Structures are given as C-alpha cells and as structure tokens.
Amino acid sequence: MKLTHELVGPVEIPERPRRVVSLAPNATDAIFYLGLGELLVGRSAFCWRPEAAGSLPVVSSYTKVRWGLLEELAPDLVLTTTAVQRETTRELAERGYPVWSIPLPNSPWGILENLHTLAALLGGEGAAAAAGLARRYLDLAGALAGVRVYLEYDLGGPITIGRGAFMHATLEHLGAANVYADRAEAYFAPELERVPALAPDLIVFEPKRIRNREKQLEAVRQKLAERGWSSMRWTATRGDELAHFGPLFFDYLERWLGEARAVME
C-alpha cells in the first residue's frame, strides 16, 4: 500500500508487513499488546518491554543504527517515533527502508490512537484493544482530586513538567494539580529551592531504572535529605514508567496511583 508520511513523504509498505523492526519502545510495546509480536524481527536497545521483546536482535540505540544488521534482517517495515528520532527516520527513508514514525502522544489518549494506527499498518484489531485501555483509564478519573503534585524525572539531572507535558494531562485526568501548571513548557529544569513554596502535597520521583529496588529507594531518600525535603510525602516509580508511552503505561499508572493514595491517607 502507498501512504504519505508528513516527515518523509511517500512510503510504500506491504498490505500485511511480515518482517518488522521497531526502534521505538512505545511501538514495540503496542505491537505485543495487539498480539502481533511474532512480526517483530528486531528492536532498539530501549525496547526491553514486554519481556518477550528481549529475545529480539538489537538493531540500534535510540538514534545509532547498526546498518549491517538491519540489512541482514531485511525488514518490510521499520517503525520509529518522533522527536529525537526524526533524523534517524529521515536517514532510514533516504537509504530506501519503508519507515513509519509513530508520534509521541500528548496524553494517554494518544496511546490508544497509536494502537489504532499500528493495527491499521499491520493488519491487527485495534478497536477492542484500545477500548479495554480506555475503560481502565476512565475508571481513574478524579482518583487524586485536589492533590498538588510535583513530578521529577531523573534525566542526568532533575527535570519537571509544565502544562505541555504528557503527565500534566494525566494529572488533570486524575483530578490532581501540577504545581508547575503555570509553565507552558513541556519539560524543564526546576529551581529546586522554590519547590517547597509551591506547596506540593506529594512529591513524585521517576528515578533511573535499576533492578535493586531498595537501592533505588535509598537514593531517593538521600536526595530528599540533601534538599531538606524529608518531611514531605513522596512516592517513586521503578524508573521509566510514567515516561513510557506504550500500553504498559496504564499498568504503571495504576500501580503508582495505588501507592500514591496510600501515602496520602
């Protein structure tokens, strides 16, 4: 079928691709969720979920491609995502690979839209899969009503969110208030000394992903102590969960929400 992508222009892919390489974690997760994991023949190093993806050959980092391996795999479709993979997407197209870039969503509803897109590209059934996630997400509406939240990602330094971010939309759905809702930027480095004055009821950390949970939590406690925030209520994800834009996000959100509500009691 002949399609046109806004980034690379005309793209021709088979009616039913059978050799798919996904360089985007959100797409890899979604393909398995659709029950089409058998179509995948390669992945990026960051496509480690679900667990079944771990057996696939690693074709790239997030932006550096092992071109020789990709050629050997002979994919009839390569999936990327937007933002930092834009140049990779262009280079794939220039080298003659049929490539489609799945957008990073602006809210959890975008995850469902991407499911429909991938189902259409791969010949799967997207409506039922998306409907199940939609019901789960709708059930969470208002679950943190009135709670003021400061959210921080560890990206080699603290990064928080303004009203343009995916998790800002999520917090709104939960009825919570992002303490930086007055900032238009999606992501930015906060002035940490000002955070207590914003009166957050709950501090949410997304630390680096490591396997030792107790070590991970101890690092968060140390950070709180260093900042003089030890008296604040807080939770911490297991890393790269609230920043994940695939269907497993809803699992992570439900687990984090349970922990957050327990802390707020």
RAPENOR-V236474 format. One record per residue. N is the residue number from 1. OMEGA is omega as a letter, one per 20 degrees, with the letter a starting at -180 (999 if undefined). Layout:
BEGIN
{{N	OMEGA} {N	OMEGA}}
END
This chain:
BEGIN
{{1	a} {2	a} {3	r} {4	r} {5	a} {6	a} {7	a} {8	r} {9	a} {10	r} {11	r} {12	r} {13	r} {14	r} {15	r} {16	r} {17	a} {18	r} {19	a} {20	r} {21	r} {22	r} {23	a} {24	a} {25	a} {26	r} {27	r} {28	r} {29	a} {30	r} {31	r} {32	r} {33	r} {34	a} {35	a} {36	a} {37	a} {38	r} {39	a} {40	r} {41	r} {42	a} {43	r} {44	r} {45	a} {46	r} {47	a} {48	r} {49	i} {50	a} {51	a} {52	a} {53	a} {54	a} {55	a} {56	r} {57	r} {58	a} {59	a} {60	q} {61	r} {62	a} {63	a} {64	a} {65	r} {66	a} {67	r} {68	r} {69	r} {70	r} {71	r} {72	a} {73	r} {74	a} {75	r} {76	r} {77	r} {78	a} {79	r} {80	r} {81	a} {82	a} {83	a} {84	r} {85	a} {86	a} {87	r} {88	r} {89	r} {90	a} {91	r} {92	r} {93	r} {94	r} {95	r} {96	r} {97	r} {98	a} {99	r} {100	a} {101	r} {102	a} {103	r} {104	a} {105	r} {106	r} {107	r} {108	r} {109	r} {110	r} {111	r} {112	r} {113	r} {114	r} {115	r} {116	a} {117	a} {118	r} {119	r} {120	a} {121	a} {122	r} {123	r} {124	r} {125	a} {126	a} {127	a} {128	r} {129	a} {130	a} {131	r} {132	r} {133	a} {134	r} {135	r} {136	a} {137	r} {138	r} {139	a} {140	a} {141	r} {142	a} {143	r} {144	a} {145	r} {146	a} {147	r} {148	a} {149	r} {150	a} {151	a} {152	r} {153	r} {154	r} {155	a} {156	a} {157	a} {158	r} {159	r} {160	a} {161	r} {162	a} {163	r} {164	a} {165	r} {166	a} {167	r} {168	r} {169	r} {170	r} {171	r} {172	r} {173	r} {174	a} {175	a} {176	r} {177	r} {178	a} {179	r} {180	r} {181	r} {182	a} {183	a} {184	a} {185	r} {186	a} {187	r} {188	r} {189	a} {190	r} {191	a} {192	a} {193	a} {194	a} {195	a} {196	r} {197	r} {198	r} {199	r} {200	r} {201	a} {202	r} {203	r} {204	r} {205	r} {206	a} {207	r} {208	a} {209	r} {210	a} {211	a} {212	a} {213	a} {214	r} {215	r} {216	r} {217	r} {218	r} {219	r} {220	r} {221	r} {222	r} {223	r} {224	a} {225	a} {226	a} {227	a} {228	a} {229	a} {230	a} {231	a} {232	r} {233	a} {234	r} {235	r} {236	r} {237	r} {238	r} {239	r} {240	r} {241	r} {242	r} {243	r} {244	a} {245	r} {246	a} {247	r} {248	r} {249	a} {250	r} {251	a} {252	a} {253	r} {254	r} {255	r} {256	a} {257	r} {258	r} {259	a} {260	a} {261	r} {262	r} {263	a} {264	a} {265	999}}
END
